[in-house]
Amino acid sequence: MKNKEDIVVTGIGTLTPIGLNKDDFWKNLISGVSGAAPIQAFTPEGFSTTIACELKDFKASDFMDKKNARKMSRFSQIAVCASLEAVKDAHLDLSSFDPVRAGCIMGSAAGDYEVLEKQFAILTERGPGKGHPLAVPRIIPNMAAGNVAIELGLHGPNMAALSACATGIHSIASAMHILRLNQADVMIAGGTESTITPLVVDAYGCMRVLSTRNEDPRKASRPFDRDRDGFVIGEGAAALVLEKRGAAEKRGARIYACLAGVGMTADASSIAAPDENGRWSGRAMELAIADADLTPGDIGYINAHGTSTQANDKTESRAIQGVFGERSSKIPVSSNKSMIGHTLGAAGAIETAATILSLYNGIIPPTINQETPDPDCPLDTVPNQARELRFSAALTNSFGFGGQNAVLAIKGNN
């Protein structure tokens, strides 16, 4: 699409295991703070993995009306809270917009498994007809977007992307396209997830993709390290306020960055394992770069998918090598999941927020727990310490089960 108007980010809201607002999240991210700890959501006795990255001291009533919060599942609550922060951060007066020109795309990979598991237990223990009458709207993944719209009075485009770990970026990309097509004037976009439940933790444990470093949670997530043994499951949400540049400048908004390009592909090879040569995830990077009218040489930082599993990190390294060639070992590549864990459907949104803040502040967060370099991942992973570096463009990668790949190219606003 030639001569497309810039889509810019004017507000950021985050709730993560290392901070319940944008500023605390950023401060702890560049300080290398880990959010991993023993699971508190349930008693994980007998589980192979007993650690997770949970939100610390989160109470929805600290952010929103207590009565409204009680109607929502946790994944919806944190999505609404992140969206409220993003709107406040953008100094956005939503009442000044035509309500059908203001929308929300807020994805979740899973919805609410806590309610699902409890309702199934009620059914099996007490029989039919004893469940909660609002169980369905609490469980289904689209309700985060619905609740954001209800809370903020948004009557424009409203939907939820659902593509496993690529959900967050697919949500943001869809909102970008809606604005490019002039079907809205402002969009709130992001991802949310809260699935630290017995069924989910056990299911991922049975897949052998979770770290079992239960004795030292803070060192469990170690993307690109030779001794990585799996990811640490996390929860959280991020919301971005997206506007067209002209409108944002007209109202005097602070512009963090420009969402310049998106690339989306499918491995079409396995329901769980990534394509081992990284061809299609690499192609998504190339498409994002081209959509942004950039070249590989313009990219100064890559926020990696970097899950800390053996297969993913090796495949992503190959994809980066395929796109950037000899430069692949010189471009800073870091993984936020080393600190916040893998937040599944929220990951792409949280990591997009982190990438934007990196561009805006000229600081690249580290990949912590880098102790032994992996020869299969010959990248500059920004080991253990943040790095001050000014750069003009970045990529952020998200790759999901089913081979669903999504990449955003982001430009600074200077």
Stockholm file with secondary structure:
# STOCKHOLM 1.0

chainA/1-414         MKNKEDIVVTGIGTLTPIGLNKDDFWKNLISGVSGAAPIQAFTPEGFSTTIACELKDFKASDFMDKKNARKMSRFSQIAVCASLEAVKDAHLDLSSFDPVRAGCIMGSAAGDYEVLEKQFAILTERGPGKGHPLAVPRIIPNMAAGNVAIELGLHGPNMAALSACATGIHSIASAMHILRLNQADVMIAGGTESTITPLVVDAYGCMRVLSTRNEDPRKASRPFDRDRDGFVIGEGAAALVLEKRGAAEKRGARIYACLAGVGMTADASSIAAPDENGRWSGRAMELAIADADLTPGDIGYINAHGTSTQANDKTESRAIQGVFGERSSKIPVSSNKSMIGHTLGAAGAIETAATILSLYNGIIPPTINQETPDPDCPLDTVPNQARELRFSAALTNSFGFGGQNAVLAIKGNN
#=GR chainA/1-414 SS CTTCCCEEEEEEEEEBTTBSSHHHHHHHHHTTCCCEEECCSSCCTTCSCCEEECCSSCCGGGTSCHHHHHTSCHHHHHHHHHHHHHHHHTTCCGGGSCGGGEEEEEECSSCCHHHHHHHHHHHHHHCTTCSCTTHHHHHSTTHHHHHHHHHHTCCSCEECCCCGGGHHHHHHHHHHHHHHTTSCSEEEEEEEECCCSHHHHHHHHHTTCBCCCTTCGGGTCCTTBTTCCCBCBBCEEEEEEEEEHHHHHHTTCCCCEEEEEEEEEECCSCSSSCCTTCHHHHHHHHHHHHHTTCCGGGCCEEECCCCSCHHHHHHHHHHHHHHHGGGGGTSBEECTHHHHCBCGGGHHHHHHHHHHHHHHHTEECCBCCCCSBCTTCCSBCCBSSCEECCCSEEEEEEEETTTEEEEEEEEECC
#=GC SS_cons         CTTCCCEEEEEEEEEBTTBSSHHHHHHHHHTTCCCEEECCSSCCTTCSCCEEECCSSCCGGGTSCHHHHHTSCHHHHHHHHHHHHHHHHTTCCGGGSCGGGEEEEEECSSCCHHHHHHHHHHHHHHCTTCSCTTHHHHHSTTHHHHHHHHHHTCCSCEECCCCGGGHHHHHHHHHHHHHHTTSCSEEEEEEEECCCSHHHHHHHHHTTCBCCCTTCGGGTCCTTBTTCCCBCBBCEEEEEEEEEHHHHHHTTCCCCEEEEEEEEEECCSCSSSCCTTCHHHHHHHHHHHHHTTCCGGGCCEEECCCCSCHHHHHHHHHHHHHHHGGGGGTSBEECTHHHHCBCGGGHHHHHHHHHHHHHHHTEECCBCCCCSBCTTCCSBCCBSSCEECCCSEEEEEEEETTTEEEEEEEEECC
//
